[in-house]
């Protein structure tokens, strides 16, 4: 599992509700091209603002060198050893480039990369000419991660052939399994030879697409972004450089809104496909766009369109979304084979999965409200935009009107968001007091307070977390735990105790490729950099950095045995602590020892979670092991993985439905009586998941036990 990609897809960062500092930099005599300017400004900004900047020297240069090559060729099957020897000349000079010299290393690596990928494209058709043979006693293995780069082109080819053969084996075994389980004669009678041909053709399509993406997906700008982040991520895992288009996607994920055409994008045989058209959106209203249309090209306004064959879904989405009221043109291949160009005007749409929503659980003789919050969202600079604290306050009022006996806040897989929003949200559950401490480069701590003196909800509270609950989620869980305001249930959280602030970088640069005879230069958006400027601390003085929040009742998470947490990051900042603050705790929380005994003696009588943890550790260990290219060995390994994985997932899914129902608003399309079926489907998916959620049942059991012994509310100073 690529942990860094998952962390960036779900948007783990904290933003201050303060004015963004815009670096309006003007370069009258640029020392080099746009990449030079960008890299040097990133370095300057990090030196000035990062909470703990590293010294830029030969040691750091060597780490950046290794990291960039790892990003470019992690499986070590593109470059060969002679390439690495050539690159080694720059291993200890990248610090000079960072400190102001013209970039050279990036261009050498990029050009070599493009050359090697072209070689792979040219030779790949030969890999699929002959049928694959899988012997029972084969000693051939496919290595997902190789220790060294291949010495020769021939050795590299051998590695790719092993990869191809293993993926063919995967597909071949899958097709044989389908055949053996089928009751349809046309499927049951298919020969092994026919299945091998189909498996080989399917693998050829996939492998060619993968290699093609190395060229089409990774533009020069994206390869440069990887190079810059090889440096930026050495400061810490959450400082990042973003290209302009990536900056927009990041802002969209935080605000819960974007500007697009109202369609879901899928993939089919290497092409992007319009899989669902949202009722009421620009695509739907045009009458010219249909689900199933293949997207051949995407253009911005009247600009030349980009061929998107082989693009990944995220990269295609980046091109289709954009600025409000701007035009995007889609070259579509219709189901009848015709090709049509459709121009659509982008408009504001909502990422409904981002927003808070509520369910009610009838459990035994009690009624519990469940608030699902995927992210601590806000709309910077938009006074009419949505914020999670306002939405959660509305959900709490709605739950109270339904006379719930307790509330469960579900922060599982919530990667964070706005710092001010989490402070506001804690304030919904306490009258007033400190929520979180922060400390920056100066070393002087500051405190964020809830000062309104009001409590929106003062009843029993449970907070569900897991290993992917990070950042703002950890601030919320830690504050609720420190105030003894509720119980924290789940696996240990991620352990991100740092705060990032975004900086936009713009420059006016002169140059033949940038200004076109404009003697004053052309304005260029250099992207943005999110810098770790502070660390945050609990009100009890401890940091969650590296350690996370330890739940009151611990339930192993599905991926907890995998290396997915902050402590597994090489460049993570260290744990430390501040002084404890004065705050007032609640006293209506049941005795934790009693609750833990209740869990082990009554709820987890079969010691389910110990078995779950043991299986998870075994599954995690399988990821990077060599894969045997023997049909019998493959089938045996797949069966073991499938059995343990299915067993674990079944442990966390209930055999019968809980009594859960949603209390969502009926979603209507603006100016239309039609119901937005997409939104209803999203709501129903959450409700249906909760119906079989073992973690939810355990949380409800503990909440029921709490209510049996719940004392009158009281508080004391701490």
N, C-alpha and C positions, 0 to 999 in steps of 0.2 A: 504493500500500500504506500503510495506516495504521500507521506504525511505533510510535506510542505505545500503540495498542490491543494490537498484537502483544506489545510489551514487558511490559505489565501482565499478557494471557492466559497466557504462559509463565512470570511472577513473579520478575522480576529484583530481588533485594534480599539484603542480608546482615544477619543477626541475631546479636547477641551472646548467648552463653549466660550471661546474667546475669538478675537479678531485674527483671521489668518494673516500671516506676514507674507506679503508678495515680494518676491525678489525681482524687481523691475530693473534688470541689469542691462546696460548698454555697452556693447563692445565696438568701439570705432576701428580698432585694429585687431581683429581676431587673430590669435596665434595659429589657428588651424581651422579645421572644419567644425561642423555642428557637434560632432561627437567629442572633439577636444574640449569645446566650450562646456558642453554638458557635464563631462566627467570632472573637469576642474571645478565647476561650480558645486557639484555634489560633494566633492572633497572639502571645499571651503565651508559649506554649510554644516556638514557633519562635525568638522573640527570646532566650529563655533557653538553648536547647539546640542550635540549629543551628550547624554547624561554621563557617559564614561567613554570618550573616544580613545581608540587605540593609537599608539605611536605608529606612524607610517615609516616602516623601515624594511630591511631585507627579509626579516622573519615574516612580516605580514605579506610581503610580495610573494614569498614561496607558498603561503596558504591560499592566496588569491589564485595563483597559477594552478594549483592542484584543484581548487574548487571549480574554476571555470572549465577545465578539461573534463571534470566529472559531470558538469551540467551538459556539456556538449556531447559527451560519449560515455555515459555511465556504464553501459554494458561492455565497453571496450571492444567494439566490433565495427568501428568506422575508421579511426586513425590506425596507422601501423607504427611500429617502433621507430622507424627513421623520422617520422613526423614528430614524435615526442622528443627525439634527440635534437631536432632543429628548434623546437619550441623551448627546449631547456636553456638556450642561450639567453632567454628573457626571464628566466625564473626569478632572478634576484634584481631585476631592473624595473619591475612594474611600479615600485614605489617612486621611481623617478618620473614615470608617466603621471602618476597621481599628483605629484608635487609640481607639475607644470610642463613637463616635456611633451612633445607631440606623441600621440598614440601610434604605436607600431604593432605591438603584440596582437591586438584584436584583429587587425587586417590580415596578418599572416595566418592566424588560426582560421579566420572566416574563409579566406580564399582556399586554404587547404581542405577545409571541411566541405566546401562546395565541390571541389575537385573529387574528393573521395566519394561523396554521395552520387555524383554523376557516374563514377565507375560502377557503383553498386546498381544503379538504374540500368546501365548497359549490360551488365553480366547476369542480372536476376532472371531474365527469361529462361536461361539454360538450366536453372535450378529445378524447373518443373517439367522437364521433358520426359523423364523416365519415372515409372511407377516406383513407389517406395516399398521396401521389403522390411518387415519387422520380424526378426527371429526371436524365439523364446529365450535363448541364452545370450542375447546381445549384451555386450559390455559397453556399448556406445551411450554417451551421456550428453545432454544439453545443459550448458551452464548459463543460467540467467544472468549471473554477474561473473565476469572473468577477472582474474587477479592482475593480469598484464595485457597490454596491447599485443596483437599478433605481430610476429616478426616479419611476415611477408604478406603479399596480396593473397597468395595461395592459402596461407593459414587463416586469413580473414574469411576467405570464401568457404573454407571448411566449417568455420564457426557458424556462418549464415546457413549453410546446408543443414547443420545439426538443428539449428533453430527452426528452419522450415520443416524438417522431418518430424520434429517433436510436435509442432502445431498441426501438421497433417495427421499425426497419430491421434491428437486430441479430437479432431473433427471426425476421423475415421471411426474411432471408438464410439463417439456420440451417435453417428449414423447407424452403426451396428446395433447399438442399444435400442434405438428407435425401431429398427427392423425387427429385432427379437421380441419386442413388447407389442408390436402391432398385430391387429386382427384383420387388417386389410390385405388382400392377396397381392395387390400391385406393389405393396411395400414389403410384405413378407418374402416375396420371391426375388427381390433384388439381390444380385450376386455380390460377392466380396470385391470383384473386379470393378463393378459399376460404382460401388461405394468408394473405392480407392480413387477412382477418377474424379468423382464429385468432391471428395475431401481435398484432393490436390488442386482442383480448380478454385475451390473456395479459399484455400490457403494462399494461392497465387494472387487472388484479388486483394486479400488483406495485406500481404507482404509488400506488394507493389504500391499499395496505398500508403503504407507506413513509410517506405523509402521516398515516395513522392512528397509526402508531407515534410520530410527533412528539408526539401527545397522550397515548397510552396508555403508551408505554414511558418517556417522560420525565416522571415525576411531579415534584411540587414539590420533594421531597427530592433527587431526582437532579439537577434543574436547579440547586438550591442547592449540591450537591456540586461541580458543574462550576464554579460561581462561586468557591467556596472554593479549589479547585485552581488557578484562574486566578491566585490569589495564591501559594499554596503552591509551585506549580511554577516561580514566578519565583526562588525560592531556589536550586533546582537541579532537574533533571528527575526525580529519584527520591524526593524528599520528596512525600508524598501524603496527602490526607485521604480516609478511607473511611467511608461510611455503615455503620451496624451490620450490615446484611445483607452488605455488601461485605467487611467485616472478617472475617466468618465464612468467606467464600469464599477469602479470602487465606490464612487459617490452614489451611484444608483443603488448598490447593495445596501448602503447605510440608510438612505432616505426611504427605501421601499417604493420608489417610483422611478420611471424611466420614460424615454420618449421613443416610441417605436410604432409598429404597424398592427399590433394585435394578433400575433400568430405564434404558435409554438413550433420550434425547429427540430427536426429529427434528421436521420441519416439513412441513406439507402445506396448500397453498392458504391460508396465513395462520393456520393453526391448529397448535398444538403437538400432536405425535403420539408415542405410545409405540412406538418403532421396534423395540426389543429388550428382552425381559424376561430378566434374569439368573437363571439357575437357582439356587434356594436362597434368594433374597432375599425380602423382605416381600411384594412385588408377586406374585412367583411362587407363594409359599406360600398367598396369599389365595384363589387359584383364581378370582378375579373380574376379573382384569386380563389383557388379551391384547395382543399386539403388533398394532398397527394402530388401537388405540383413540385417538380424538381427545380432547384435554384441553380442556374448555370452561371450567372454573373450578378454582381451587385455594384451599383454606381451611386455616386453622391452628386445629386443635382444633375448638371449637364457634363460632369467630368466623365472621362473614359471609364467604363465599368471594369471591375476586377473579376477575372475568372476564378471561381471559388471551388472548382473541382478538387477534391482531396482535402479541403479545409475541414478542420474540426468544428464541432457545433459551437463551442465558445468563440472561436475566431470568426465564424460566420455571423454570429449574433452581434459581435462588436461592430461589424460593418453595417448591419441592418439598423441597429439603434443609432441614435445621434441626438442632434439639437432639436428642440421643439420647433415645429412649423417648417422644418427643412424637408427637402425632397429626397427620397431614395428610390432608385429605379431597380427593378428586379427583372432579369431575363429568365423567364420560366419555360420549362418544357412540360407541356400539358400531357394528360393521360393518353390523348389520341396521337401524340408524337409531334404536334405543332409547337412552335416556339413563339412566345409572346413577350413583349416588353411592357411592364406595368409600372407606372410612376405613382407613388403614394406619398402623402404628406404625413410626417411623423407627428404624433401627439402624445400627451401625457397618459401613461398607463400605470397601473398599480401592480407591484409584485405582492400579490395577496398572501403568499406563503410567509412573508415577512411579518405580517401584522398579528397582534394579539387576538385570540379568540377563546371562547369559553364552552365548556361542556358541563353537564351535570351527571354525577354518578349516584345512583340509588344503591346503597350497600347495606345489607342487613336492614336495620330499621332507621338508617341515617341517610342524609342527602348531602353530598359533597360537591363543591364547585371546583372545576379544574380550569386553570388559565394556562394556555399554551403560548409561550413567548419565544419565538425562534431567534430574536435579535433585539438589542437595545437600540432601536432606530430613532432617528430624528430627521428633521428637514432644516438644514443650516440655511439661514437667510430667507426662509419662506415662512412668514407668519401664519399662513393658512395651511401649512403642511402638517402632517401627522407626527405625533411623538408617542413613544411607548408608554410613558407615565400617564399621559392623558387617556390613552386607550385602556390601559389596565385599570385606571380609576373608574372608567365607565363600566368595564366588565365586573368590577367589584360591586358597583351599585346594582347591576343587573342580577348578580348572584344573590346579593342580600334581598332583593325583591322576590327572589325564588325561595327565600327562607332556608338557605343552606346551613348545615351544622358545622361546617369547616371548609377551608379553602386549601387547595393544592396548587402551587405554582410550579409548572414544569419547565425547567431550564436545561433539560438534557439537549445536548448538541447545540446549545446557544453559545456562539463563539465570541460574544461581546458587543461592543458598539460605543455609544456616547457615555462619557463619564457623568455629565450633568444629568442625563436621563436616569442613570442608575441611582444617583443621589435622590432625585425626585421620587423614584419608585420606592426606595426604602422608606421615604417619608410618608407613604400611604399606609404604612403598618406601625409606625411609631409616632408619638406626639411631636417630639423634637429631639435634637442632639446631634453629635458628630456621626458621620457615616464612613468617611475614609480619610486617611492621611496621604499626602504626597510629598516627595522630596526630589528636587532637581539637582542640577550641576553645582549650584552654590552650597548645597548641603542644608539649607534652611527648610524645615518642614512646614507645610501648610495643611489646613484642615478644611474639608467640605462638610457643611452642616445642613441638616434639615431644620428650618427655623419657623415653620408655619404654625406650630402648636396644635395641628389638627391630625386626626387619625381617620382615614377612610374606612379601614376594616380593623376591628380589634378582637376578632374571634380566633379560634384555633387555626394554626398555619403550618403546613408542611411544604418543604421546597425539595423538588426532585432534581438531582444533578447526575452527571456522569463524567467520564474521562475527557469528553469534548466540551464540557462547560468551562468557559475560559473568560478571563479578563473581567468585563463588567458583570458577568454571571457570578464570578468568584467574589467580587465586591459585595454583591447583593447577598449571596449565601453567607459570607463571612460576617456581614453586619447583622443579619438575622440571627446567626449563631451567637455572636458576641453579646447581643442584647437579650439573648435567651427568648427571643420573640417567637421562635418556631423551631421545628426539628428539621435537620438536613438529612435527606435519604438518598442513597445511591453509592456510586463508586467515587474514589478520590478524583478531584477535579484536575484540570490541565496544568495549572501552576504558572500562569502568566501574570506577573506582578509589575508590568511596565506600561507606560502611557506614551502614545505616539501623537504627534501633531503634524498635519500636512503642510508642506510648503510648495507653492506653485513656482515654477522656474520659467522665466521668459527672457529672451535676449533679442537684440537687434544685431544681426551678423552680416558682414560683407563677404562676398565671395562669388565666383563665377557660377557655382551651382546653386547659390542661394538667393542672389539679388538680381540677376538678369539686368545688368546695366544701371541698376538703381544705386547711385553713388552714396546714398544714405544707408544702404543696407536693407534687408528684408526682416520683418518681425518673425520670430520663430518661437513656437511653443516647445519648450524643452522637456515638458512633462512635469512630474512632481516627485517629491521625496517625502516619505513619512519617516519622521525621526523619533527615536525613543529619547524623550527629553526628561522624563521623570519616572520614578518608581512609586508605586502606591503601597500602602500599609494598612492593616486592619486597625481598628480603634483600640485593640488590645496591644498594639505595638508590633506585632509580627507581620512579616511579609508573606504573601502567598507564592512569591517567586520560587520556582523549583519544587516547592512542597505542596502547593495547592491547598484546598480546603478539605479537611478530613471529616467525612459525614458523621453525624451522630449514630446513625444506623447504616452500616456499610453493606452494600450489595454489589458484588463484582460486576463490572461492565463487560460488554462483549469484546471490546478491543483493549481492555486494560492490560493484558499481557503482551500486547504489541508495543513497539517503541514509538509511541505517538504523543508523548507529553513533553513539556518544556525541559524537564530534567534529562531527556534524551538528546537534546540539542547541544552540539559541540560548543556553540558560541553563546549559550545562555548566560545572562548576567547572574552573579551570585546572590544567594539569600542573605538578608540582613534584617535588622529590626530597629524600631524607634521606641521612644517611651510610650507607656500606656496612657490613654486619655481618661478623663473622668466622664462617666456616662451612667445612665440609670437602666438597670436590667429589669425584666419582667420576672415574676415568680410563679406564673401559672403553668410552667413547663413541667411535665412529669419527670420523675427521677430516671436518668438515663440508664442506670444499671438495671432498673426494673424493666424498662422498655427493651433493652438488649437481651435480657433473659427471656422476655416474652417472645422475641423474634426467634431465638435459637430453640426454645422449648416447645413453642406452639405453632409458629409459622413455618420455620424451616426444619421441621422434624426429620426429614430425610437427608438433611445436610446437603441440600441441592446445590448451594452456592460453592461448596468446596469441590464438588464434582465438576461443576461448571468451570471453575478456575483452573483445575487440572487439565481439562480438555482444551481450554483456551491457550494455555501455555504450549501444549503440544502442537496445536494448529499454527501458532505464531512461529514456531521453530521450522515449519515446513517451507516457508516462503522462499528462502534463498538456497535451499538444498539443490544439488545436481538432480536433473530429471532423467531417469532411465528411458532410453528409446527402445524399449522392449514392450510389446503389447501386453504380455501377461503381467510384467512388473508395473506397467502403467495402470492397468485395470485394478491391481491390488492397491496401489497407492491412492488412486482416485476413490476407491471404495472406502478406505480408511478415513480419508479426509471428509468425504461426503457424510459418512456415518456419524463422525464426531461433530461435524458442523451442524447437521440436522438435529442431532441429539441436543446440542447446546441451544440451538434456536428454539426447539420445542420446549426446553425447560423454561424459557422466558416467554412462551406464548401459552395462554390458557386453553384447555380443551373446550370450554364453553364460554359463551359471551357474558361479559358483565353488562349490567343495565346502565348503559351510557347513552346519552343523547345530546345533540348540540343545541345551543340557544342562539344561533347566529341570526342576523338580520336576513330577510329574504332579499337576495341580490337581484335588483332590477337594472336593466340596461337604460342608460340615460335617454330620455325622449322615446322610449319604446316599452311596450308591455311585455316584451319577451324576457324571460328569466335567463340570466347568464349561467348556462349549464356548466361552464368551466369552473366558475367560482363554487357552485354547489358541489361539484365533484371534489374539489379541494377540501371543502369543509367535511364532506362525508368520509374522505380518506382518513382524516385525523380521528373522527369519531369511531370509525371501524377499527383503527389501530388500537385505540384505547380499550375497545371491547375485549381484546385478547391479551392485554398488557399485564404480564405477571408482576412487574415492578409496581404498577398502579394498584393492583390488588393488595400487595404487601403494604404499600403506603396507606391504603384505606383501612387495612386491618390495624395498623399501628395508631392511626388517627382515632379509630373506634375505641381502642384500648385507652387512649389518652382521655377521651371524653368520659369514660367510666369513672376516672379518678380525678377529673379536672377540678382544681381548687378555684376559689374566687380569685379574680384578677388582683394582683398587687405588684408593686415594684419597689426596688431598693437602689440606692446609689452604689456605684461600683468605682 
